[in-house]
């Protein structure tokens, strides 16, 4: 049963309405009327009409949207063909096969020439240091992309070749990926926090013939000598009989030496415009500059190549089903190989453009900021392709939320008058620890829509985000999706969906979810089980690079006829969807399935707990028991009394069966540099198993050794 459109009170500063009932109904917040009035989808009824059509008539629905883009040749045959059932043959998905286009042309040339947006700012770049800024217009971006496309072609890169990109969040990263797309090469972006071994594995797996990197960069106070790591990776590739053709290097830390911006072949100059940070910048200049090694015959400077390149480049017209990029999903799983998700040109373009427009309710005057790194799918879809496809102005941020202090994000919001803000629950919980004052001392008056991505958000963090950051006037779009899906799958729409804290609410257009039990039977009404999707959407991945069998086994074998997300899900009595976590994060305690996300949420409801992570631990009677790691808020001390309070709270919130056996104080949790908690590492710590596998993605390795040395001593 859907939630009535009028449930809950509306309006700026309105409080949600809580309805009691069997099992207790969650609070809900209706969109403020001023948001609904101007929204692309202004009501729940209109959402339902559009969603029904998108699922029942996908060819017609997406066909209408496709008309908004440029196609060199139209689709000659069926708009959609697919098979989701492994028992009926090979799994395949084809959207608009035979039509030809170019995504770079659609996000740049079309905006500059057809829509006359050449002078509009595409990106405000904010460096690691406050006061290091630049901006780049759509016309400037098009010129640089054409130049670098010519550079790649001169280096012998052709349609279908793979190019590895290993760079921090700088404008040249966007230029490099769009240049690959322009000439039909596949970009494989490797997060700049990954190790040389991880980079080597990805280069080898997709046979990349060229690498693009930078000299070095700062992440907060930490210097990362990226060129040194790139050299190590290329040496490993050489030792494995795969010599990479060349390595193109951006002089990032050494920009001042170049007189950056003196020619159109370089990004606009960095401006140091904030007097209050001059001392910090002066101090930074005293830092030891890394020695950059140089390999003659392989290494080439980006700026020198760009100075020689022409600023016009005809795009390569690609089939809609040609691959666009490869993105590896092994960042937090410890599985380094055969995980290259492949997305294609046409379907991905339609889906990220459409999700961006409707989920963030984008309008031409908006300034959008997604804090994700482009090394992850969120950065691909909602830093680069989605915003540019809509002609948006975005913020591109190199730094971290707490450097030089915890005011950083909110000062940037005010500086650029950000209207739509998209970040991870981990960042929200991190900033919650420092209280309301760092947020409320800034205006934030420009904010209209807030978003979350990367993991389910616990209700306490949702409420803080809504009440403190958004001042109770900004809808929150809590988005569920995956690297494999390309774009949002379950999400509220700002002007249409009554929100429930912690729920991803309803499916996006074209998405047909179902909840299955272990036997593969669809469950109706209120239910909990496996989240699957019944039919394809344009942004779905097409294969695992070089391993289609793994693609079929991972996503389609368990339940033939469905795409299997690997996530557990609950649907409540109002039809809202709640992600309960990865299926492997469901714990079987004495025959009862418990969601780690639910236990974590109960823990952080306590005023002393800022963040929590729960894993399973073998138990001779229960099979598994709960081992909890908790990070405390400032001003609170870990004690036996607090441990008992937390156990009592879980008993009251969930039930006695969920009472943890162990609660460990964790001043820090092992996380990837994108902010995801590495629960597989926590499981190893709980079991005192030091065979951790690949930990190259851990942001702070010292956290792991601390947690090992402070394990609950009662465990033998």
GIMOJO-V824620 format. One record per residue. N is the residue number from 1. PSI is psi in whole degrees, -180 to 180 (none if undefined). Layout:
n:psi
N:PSI
N:PSI
//
This chain:
n:psi
1:128
2:154
3:129
4:143
5:-32
6:-1
7:138
8:156
9:149
10:170
11:158
12:129
13:10
14:152
15:148
16:161
17:133
18:127
19:128
20:151
21:-173
22:120
23:-11
24:120
25:139
26:154
27:153
28:149
29:125
30:151
31:141
32:141
33:-36
34:-27
35:-46
36:-38
37:-37
38:5
39:151
40:-37
41:101
42:-3
43:161
44:-36
45:-44
46:-39
47:-47
48:-37
49:-47
50:-42
51:-43
52:-46
53:-40
54:-30
55:-40
56:-29
57:63
58:-36
59:-43
60:-42
61:-53
62:-25
63:-40
64:-41
65:-36
66:-27
67:-16
68:-6
69:167
70:129
71:124
72:-42
73:142
74:168
75:121
76:-17
77:-146
78:137
79:-31
80:129
81:141
82:163
83:121
84:0
85:109
86:-21
87:-10
88:6
89:-169
90:139
91:130
92:154
93:128
94:117
95:121
96:32
97:133
98:-23
99:148
100:143
101:-174
102:124
103:-35
104:-42
105:-41
106:-34
107:-16
108:-68
109:-45
110:-40
111:-38
112:-48
113:-46
114:-43
115:-2
116:43
117:18
118:-37
119:-3
120:141
121:125
122:-45
123:133
124:118
125:129
126:116
127:180
128:-40
129:132
130:137
131:-14
132:104
133:159
134:170
135:155
136:129
137:170
138:-39
139:-44
140:-40
141:-42
142:-45
143:-47
144:-38
145:-43
146:-43
147:-47
148:-27
149:-42
150:-37
151:-48
152:-44
153:-39
154:-29
155:5
156:9
157:130
158:173
159:132
160:-17
161:157
162:136
163:124
164:137
165:124
166:85
167:154
168:-174
169:79
170:160
171:-33
172:-25
173:-45
174:-43
175:-45
176:-45
177:-38
178:-33
179:-41
180:-47
181:-35
182:-36
183:7
184:11
185:153
186:124
187:141
188:96
189:128
190:121
191:133
192:-4
193:-5
194:157
195:170
196:-35
197:-43
198:-41
199:-46
200:-47
201:-39
202:-38
203:-45
204:-43
205:-37
206:10
207:52
208:133
209:-7
210:145
211:138
212:128
213:-171
214:169
215:-58
216:170
217:162
218:137
219:100
220:-129
221:-9
222:128
223:131
224:112
225:84
226:-36
227:-39
228:-43
229:-39
230:-42
231:-43
232:-42
233:-44
234:-34
235:-41
236:-40
237:-43
238:-43
239:-23
240:23
241:35
242:83
243:126
244:138
245:-50
246:165
247:117
248:128
249:125
250:131
251:88
252:-56
253:-26
254:24
255:-38
256:-31
257:-23
258:-10
259:48
260:131
261:0
262:-17
263:159
264:-6
265:-4
266:157
267:155
268:154
269:148
270:132
271:137
272:85
273:2
274:107
275:-34
276:-11
277:6
278:-36
279:-43
280:-41
281:-37
282:-41
283:-40
284:-37
285:-19
286:-10
287:151
288:124
289:135
290:149
291:123
292:113
293:156
294:127
295:102
296:139
297:-16
298:-48
299:139
300:139
301:131
302:-51
303:-33
304:-40
305:-40
306:-33
307:-26
308:-4
309:143
310:156
311:17
312:139
313:117
314:131
315:154
316:121
317:122
318:149
319:147
320:-29
321:6
322:146
323:141
324:-47
325:165
326:134
327:124
328:141
329:12
330:12
331:-38
332:13
333:-16
334:9
335:102
336:-18
337:161
338:43
339:28
340:104
341:130
342:124
343:151
344:165
345:-59
346:-53
347:-43
348:-43
349:-49
350:-43
351:-44
352:-34
353:-42
354:-43
355:-42
356:-46
357:-47
358:-39
359:-38
360:4
361:56
362:136
363:158
364:-31
365:-2
366:151
367:117
368:142
369:112
370:122
371:-1
372:154
373:143
374:-16
375:-10
376:165
377:-34
378:-39
379:-39
380:-52
381:-37
382:11
383:-41
384:-78
385:-47
386:-52
387:-44
388:-35
389:-24
390:4
391:33
392:158
393:128
394:161
395:134
396:116
397:124
398:-23
399:-160
400:159
401:-24
402:10
403:133
404:-10
405:-180
406:4
407:-8
408:-50
409:-44
410:-29
411:-34
412:-40
413:-47
414:-39
415:-44
416:4
417:50
418:132
419:-33
420:123
421:130
422:117
423:-177
424:148
425:-33
426:-43
427:-39
428:-47
429:-38
430:-47
431:-27
432:-34
433:-26
434:4
435:-176
436:-29
437:-43
438:-24
439:-53
440:-17
441:-11
442:155
443:-58
444:17
445:-23
446:-23
447:135
448:-37
449:136
450:147
451:156
452:151
453:150
454:-29
455:162
456:141
457:130
458:149
459:-34
460:-44
461:-38
462:-46
463:-40
464:-43
465:-44
466:-46
467:-39
468:-56
469:-47
470:0
471:33
472:19
473:-5
474:123
475:148
476:125
477:104
478:101
479:131
480:129
481:-176
482:164
483:-41
484:-26
485:-16
486:-34
487:-175
488:140
489:-49
490:128
491:146
492:162
493:133
494:-38
495:0
496:-33
497:118
498:130
499:144
500:126
501:120
502:-6
503:137
504:2
505:-102
506:164
507:148
508:171
509:135
510:-5
511:126
512:90
513:158
514:157
515:125
516:151
517:-178
518:-25
519:-1
520:15
521:136
522:133
523:133
524:162
525:-148
526:129
527:162
528:137
529:-145
530:131
531:125
532:168
533:139
534:-18
535:160
536:155
537:160
538:-31
539:3
540:141
541:155
542:-25
543:171
544:129
545:122
546:9
547:70
548:-29
549:-40
550:-38
551:-48
552:-43
553:-43
554:-40
555:-12
556:-16
557:-41
558:-43
559:87
560:136
561:-4
562:150
563:124
564:119
565:-26
566:5
567:146
568:155
569:147
570:137
571:126
572:-177
573:-15
574:3
575:6
576:144
577:136
578:118
579:126
580:-1
581:170
582:146
583:-35
584:-2
585:9
586:128
587:138
588:100
589:111
590:40
591:1
592:130
593:123
594:137
595:125
596:-34
597:-38
598:-41
599:-42
600:-41
601:-40
602:-38
603:-45
604:-7
605:-22
606:139
607:-21
608:-15
609:122
610:-37
611:149
612:149
613:136
614:133
615:169
616:152
617:136
618:140
619:133
620:-23
621:-49
622:-14
623:-60
624:150
625:171
626:129
627:118
628:138
629:129
630:135
631:126
632:153
633:156
634:138
635:-4
636:148
637:138
638:135
639:164
640:-36
641:-45
642:-40
643:-45
644:-37
645:-42
646:-41
647:-42
648:-41
649:-41
650:-41
651:-41
652:-37
653:-37
654:-45
655:162
656:-31
657:-23
658:5
659:124
660:146
661:-32
662:135
663:119
664:136
665:128
666:95
667:-27
668:156
669:145
670:121
671:153
672:168
673:-12
674:-3
675:3
676:133
677:131
678:87
679:-27
680:-34
681:-40
682:-36
683:-40
684:-42
685:-44
686:-35
687:6
688:37
689:111
690:1
691:87
692:-11
693:-152
694:114
695:23
696:-18
697:-1
698:128
699:-40
700:93
701:-25
702:-24
703:-40
704:-48
705:-36
706:-44
707:-38
708:-43
709:-13
710:29
711:158
712:118
713:-14
714:-13
715:127
716:none
//
